[in-house]
Amino acid sequence: MNRFGEKVRKLREDNNLLLRHLAAKLDVDAAQLSKIERGERRAKREQVIMLAEIFKVEKEELLSLWLAAKVYDVLKNEDIAPQALKVAEKEIDYLKKNKRNVK
C-alpha cells in the first residue's frame, strides 16, 4: 500500500516537474524523493505540508494518505487490525469529545 507515494508521483507528473526539481523544492535528495514515491521511505510531516502548498491541494488530503500509510505499516501483519482500528477510532472520538467539554 503506497497511495501517498503514488499521489505524490501523480501530482509531480501532472505538473510536469522532474523528480530532481521537486526534490530541490523539498530540500531533499532526488533518491530520497524517489523512495518516498515508491513507498520505501516515509516523508516527514513538514514535507507533506510543503507538498500540499507546492501542488495547491488540500493538506488534509495528503496528510490523510500519509497517516494511513503509517497506520498500515504498523497494522499490516496483525490479524486483529480491524478491531484495533475500531478501538483507536473510539478513543479518538472520546478524546475529541472531552477536549471540547474542557474548553
Secondary structure, DSSP 4 states (H G I P E B T S, - for coil): --HHHHHHHHHHHHTT--HHHHHHHHTS-HHHHHHHHHTSSPPPHHHHHHHHHHHT--HHHHHHHHHHHHHHHHHTT-TTHHHHHHHHHHHHHHHHHHHHHH-
